[in-house]
Amino acid sequence: MYDYTIIGAGINGCFLAHELSKYDLDVLVLEKGPDVASGATMANSAIVHAGHDPKPGTLKAKLNVRGNELYPSICKEMDAAFKLTSAFVVATNEAELSVIHDLHRQSQTRNIPSEVLNRSQAMQLEPNLSDSIIAALDLPSTGIITPWEVAFNLMEEAILNDVKLNLNTKVLSVMARPRTCYIDAKCSDSKYAYEIITNKGNFIGSNVINAAGVYADEIYSMLNPSDKFTITGRKGEYFILDKLSEPIVNRVIYPIPSEKGKGVLVVPTIHGNTLLGPSSEFIDNKNGDFTDTETLEYVRSQVKKTVKNIPFNKVIKTFAGLRPTGPTGDFIIGESIDYPGFVNIAAIESPGLASAPATCEYVMDTIIEKQVILKKKKTYIKRAHLPILYKMADSEKQKLWKDNPSYGKIVCRCEHISEGEIIDSIRRPLGATTLDGVKKRVRPSMGRCQGSFCQPAIIEILAKELNLSVEEVKLYNEGSNVVIKGEFN
């Protein structure tokens, strides 16, 4: 029996797995996808919002502000990139200017640094703001991250400390079984044990954490159909622009928020690209992470209202993601009243990413510490940092090349990624097993050519490292084999 079974390996599942790995507990993570961070954590705006706009009194407001405080130190500890960029919320008319002042007052009540700038002041900092902008709310504590990098690093360290991760494991049913508590100081006082039936076998958990993203409602309804909630997918579509010699913007640019969310944004990324989006559309299909021409045209029209001189001829990719939206307008975080030991972390839409470390802290402090006696492990293993060429000084690179020549062989010319980095990404404790897995870990094929040059070499490396034929190498999941038998040169 596992002390904790976490369903879902998105950013929240990874934070909790990492935190629980510090204690003398048996922890299992079940993920239906072929990799960690394969849902909303993979497809979002990657912003650590300041916390200026969630409604007062909500968990969103509380956890966003705290998450913003926690991220810089967590990213430093986990060797994940964090960049403080600042952000503008921009107004184009007097009505929107009134909202700017309301957000400024709300920010002050939350001790969030903010300042209202007139058009001239804002244009000095962001020359490409639209001609219609009349004012901006400056939010200097806003930052950006690479969400899946944070998730990977957290989960890898959790695995090093005995957390068990089962990928490609879909939960089919959850049942509460009467139980007699083990004579064990770790064990909760719950009258139930939870049997989780999956496509890869059955598992018993003393406590369960439901962090299944857009499927969290379906997981909970398996256990408690009389007290279910509903999660609806809210699709957001994006453009990614190529790296430019001069950035379009230096900070996040928000329009005035609405009932649809923070609006269509212009966002610099950690690696020098620019995101444009997202749209906001409720859909019934929870697998509907596809783009369409009409919605992308809407995104294009909206960003022009806040930023000018956008080079749409530099678009290198479009993508879509689904945000899990609940019925209350707030996060759903809590232990089931009917089924003690079963915890829902659901409806984690924006600012869910920004709130994630605080969500973990909140769950630990208000729920888990009441369920079990937490005893720190006597020894704890820290993950070793990957050599990342673009972060290294020339002298460090030369030493690395001398010690291991594979780091001197560039496979991805767009992003300057070496064979050594790709091999490392496969051999790590949470190693890549697919083309997308390698891409997310060390960025080959994320550049201008989107893999048209480097993909064949990556396929060969994956095949060799995993002892597969090239025909067996997958893009992402089952059935996504890239090479047709007999056609690889």
N, C-alpha and C positions, 0 to 999 in steps of 0.2 A: 504494500500500500504506500502510495506517495503522500507526503504531507501536504504538498500543493501541486495541483495540476493546472497549468495555464493553457487556455485554449486561445490560440492566436499569437503569432510572433511578429506583430507590428511594433511600433515604437513603444507602446505602453506595455505590451507583453515582454519586450526585451528589457525595459527598465526594471520591471518587477522581478524577472528572472535573475537579473544581475544583483539586485538588492537582496533577494532571498538566498542567493549563492553565498553570501557572507556568513550565513548562519548554519547551524547543525540541523539541516532539514533535507529531506529527499524531495527534489523538485523535478517535475516533468513538464515539458512544453510540447503541445501538439499544434502543428501547423499544416493546413490542408494544401498549401502551395509548395513548390519545389525549393523555396528559399525563404529566408527571413526578409521582412520588409517588402513583401510583394504586393501589398494592397495600397491603402491610402497613404502609407508611409513613403511609398515609392513615387506617388503622383500627387504632388501638392506644391505650394508656393515656396516652401523651405524657409519661411520667415519665423523668427522669434519675435512675435509682436510685443509691443511695449505693454499692452493691456489697457489701452485708452478707451475702447468702445464696448466691451461686454456690459450687459445691463447690471446695474447695482444689485447686490445681494445674491448673485448667481455664483455657482461653482466656477463658471467660465471666468468671471471677473477675478475671483480670489486666486484661482490656480494659474491664470495667465500671468498676473503680476509676479507671483512667486516663481513660476517657471522661468520668466525673464531674468530674475535675480540669480537663479541656479545655473543656467546654461553655461556661462563663460568658464566657471571652475570645473564643471563636469566635462566639458569638451577638452579642456586642458588635461585633465586626469586621464581621459580615454583616448588621447591623441587623435581627436577629431577636430576638423576645422571649424572655427567660429570667427565671424567677422562682424564687428560693430559698424553698421552702415548709417544709422539714423533713418528717418522716414518723414515724408510730408503727407499730410491729408490736405488736399487742395480744394479750394472753393472757386466756382465760376460765376456766382451771382450772389445777391444779398441774402437770399434765403439760405444758401449753402454757407455763407459767412456766419450766419447765426448758429448753424450747427457746429462750425469750427469753434466758436466761443464756448458752446455747451460742452464739447469734447475737451476743451482746454480746462474748464472748471472741473470736469469729472476727473481728468488726469491729475489735477492738483490734489483732489481729495484722496487719491490713491498713491500720492507721493511719487508720481511718474514725472520725470523731467519733461517739460513742454514749453513751447513759446509760440505765440502767434506772430507770423511774419507778414509784412505787406508784400505787394507784388515785386517791388524793386529788390527788397531783401531776399525774397525767394529766388528770383531770377539770377542773382549774383552767385547763388550756390548751385542752381540747376538751370543753366541757360536754355535747355530744350523744353522747358515747361510750355504748355500751350499758350497762345496769345489770349485765350479767354480766362486764364487764371488771374484772380484778383487778390488772393491771400493763401497762406498755407500754415498749417499747424505742424511745427517741427517737433519730432519725437526722437531725441538722440539716443535713447536706450534700445532702439530697435536693432536687431541683428539678423544675420542669415547663417545657415548651416547646410550641410549635406545630410538630409535626414537618414538615408539608408546607411551612411558611414557610421553615424552614431549608433544605430540599431545593431549593425554588424559587430562593432567593437564591444558593445555591451554584452551581446550574446556570446561572442567568442570567449570573453573572460568568464562568463557564467559557466560555459562548457568546461573550461579549464578547472573550474571549482565544483565539478560533479553534477551540474544540471544536465539532464538528459533532454535532447531535442529530437523529436520525430517529425521529419518533413514528409510531404506527400501523404499526410495522415488526416483524413476527413472524418469528422465526428458525425456519426449516424444516429446516435441516440444517447441520452443521458438519463440515468435512473437513480433515484435515491433508495438505498437499501438500509434497513434497520441494522444497527451495529452495536457491539459492545466495545467500548474504547480500549485500545491497547494500554497495558501498564507501561506508559512511556511519557516522560515529562513534556515531550514535544506535542503530544496528541491533543487535539481540541476536545471540548466537551460536547460536541455535536452528537445528536442521537442518530445521525445519518453518516453512511459512507456513500460515495458517489461512483457508480459504475458507468464508465464512458465506453461506449461501443463505437469502434472505428473500422475503417476498411483495412486496417493493419493489426487488428486484434482488440482485445478489451483491456481496460486499465481501471484500477481502483484508486480513488483519491479521497483522502480525509477532508480536504478542502479544495474547492475549484474556483478559479478566477476566469471569468468569461470576458475575454478581450478580443472578440472575434470580428470587430469592425462592422461592416454592413450586415453581417450574418449574426450579430450578437442577439437579436430578437429571436431568430430561429433556434439558436442554441438554448436560450432560456425557455422558450415555449416547449421544447422537448421535455423539460423537467416540470414546468409549471404552466400548463396551457390556460389555467383559469386566471392567472395574474400576469399575462403577457403584455409587452409593449411592442411598438412597431418602429422599425428602422427603415427609412426610405433613402435610397441612393440619390444624392444630389450631384449630378455630373458637372465637372468643370473641364473646359478645353483650353489648351495653351499653344502658343508658338514659342519656339526656342530660336533665338538669333545667334549667329556665329559671333565669335570674339571679334571685336572691332579695335582699331588703333586708338580711337577715342571713344570712351563709353557714352552711351546716350544719356544715362543717369548714373549718379553716384550713390543714390539711396533709393529706398522703396518709395514709390509714388502711389498713394491711395486716392481714389475719388471719395466723395462723401458716402458713408455706409448706408445701406438700405435694408429692407426686410430680407433681401437675398444674400446678405453678407457684406463683406468689406468691399465688394465691387471688383471691377476689372483692373488689374494692377500692372505696373511696370516694375520689374524686380531684377536688380543685379544679382548674379550668382557668385558663389565662392570661386569658381574657375574662370570667370570673366565673360560668360555668356549673359544674355538678358532673357528673362521670361516675360511673356505678355499673356495675361489671363488672370483668373479663370472666368469662364462663363458660369452660369448657375441655373441648372435645369433638373427638376425632379424627374426621375425615370423609374419604371417598374423593374427593368432588367438589372439585377445586381452584378451581372457580368458585362454590362454595357459600357466598357471603357474604350469606346471608339470615338473618332472625330467625324464631323460632317462639315461640308462646305458652308452651309448656311450659318451654323453656329460660329465657325471660325471667322466668317465675315462680320458677325456681330462683335466678336472680340476686337477685330481690327478697327471697327468704327468707334468702339468705346475708348480704346487707349488713345486715339487721336484727340479726344476731348481733353486729355490731361497732359499729353506729351507730343511734341512735334518732331519732325525730322527722323521718324522711325524708318530705318531701311528694311522694308519688308522683302526686298530682294536678297537679304542676308538670312532669311529663315532657313534653318537646316533640319528642323524636325517639328512636328506637331504631336501632341499626346493628350490624353484625357485621364482623369481619375474620378473616383466616386467618394464623396464625403458622406459618412453615416449620420443622417439627420434624424433626431428623435421627435417625439410628440410634444415635449415640454419647452423647447427652446433652450434647454440647458443640458449639460452632461447628466447621464444617469450613472451614478456611482454609489454602490451600497450593497450590503449583505441582504439576501432574501429573508423576509420575515418568516415565510413558510418553511424555508429550507436553510437553516443555519449552516454556515460553512460554504455556501455558494454565493460568490461575489460577482456582481455585474459591473463592468466598466464599459459603458455603452453610450451611444449617441455622441461619440467623441469627434465632432466636426470642428472647424476652426473656432477657437484657437487651440485645438487639441494638440498639435505638434508643439507649440510654444509652451503648453501647460504640462507636457508629459513628465518631466522630472518632478514637478510639484504634485501631479496626480499620483505618482508612485509614493511620494512622501506622505500624502494624505491617506492613501490606502493603508500604508504601513502603520501610521500613527493612530488612525481611527478604527481600523478593522482588524488587521493582522495581529497587532500587539495584544488584542483582546481574545484572539483565537488560540494562540500558541505561546509558549514560553520561548523567547528568542535567545539562543545561546550562540555567541560568536564562535566561529571555527578557530582552532588553535593556529592553523596555517592557512594562508590565502595566497593564491598564485595570481600575479599580475601578468597581463598579456604582454608579449614582446612586440615592440613597434616594428611595423613593416618599413623597409627602406623605400622611401618615395623620392625619386630622382628630382622632381621639380622643387622639392623643399630643401635640397641639399646644396651646400657650397661646392664649388668646383674641386677643391682639395678632397672633400669627402667622396665625391663621385669617382675621382681618379683612384682612390684607395679601394673603393668598392669594385671598380672595374678590374683592378689588379687581382683582388681576392676571388672574384667571381666574374669571368668575362661575359656571362649571359646578361649582366646588367648593362653592358656596353653595346648590346645588339638591340637596336630600336625596331620594334614591331609596328607600333602605331605612330606614324609620322605626324599626324594632326596633334596628338596630345603628348607626344614624346614619351611613350610608354615602352619599357624594355621587356625583353623576353624574361629576364630574371624576376621582374615584378609580377608578370603573369603567372609564372611558375609558383611564386610565393603565394599568390592568391588562391591557387588550387591546393597547395599543401598545408595551408593553415588549419587550425582545429575546426573552424567553420569554413571549410574550403569551397570554392566555386566548383560546380559540376556542369554548368551550362555556359553558353556564350553570354547570355544576359548576366549570369552570376559573375563572370570575369569582368564584364563591362561595369557593373555596379561597384565592384571592389577597387579596380585600379584604372578605369576610364578608357581602355582602348575601344575605339569605334564610337566614342561620344563627340568626336570632333567634326570638322567640316565634311569629310567624306562619308561619315556614318558607317564606317566599317568596310566600304567597298575595296579598300586597299589591304587592310590588316586582317580581315575576317578569315581568309584561308589559312593564314599562319596560326591564328588563335585556335582554329579547329584542329590543326595538327598537334599543337601543344596539348590541348585538352585530351585528344585521343591517346597520345603517348602517356600522359600523366595518369589517366584514369584506366589505362589498359583497354581502350575501346577501339573499334574501327571508326574511321571518319564518318561513316554512314550512321553510326549510333550517337554521334554528338548532337545535342539538342540546342535549339535556340533558348527555350525556356522550360516548357512542360512536356508531358507525354504527347507524342504526335507531332512535335514541332521540329523533327529532324531536318537539318539544313541541306544535307548532301544526298542526292539520289544515287543509288548504288551504281558504280561504274562511271560516274561523271565527274569525279574529283581529280583535278590535275595539280 
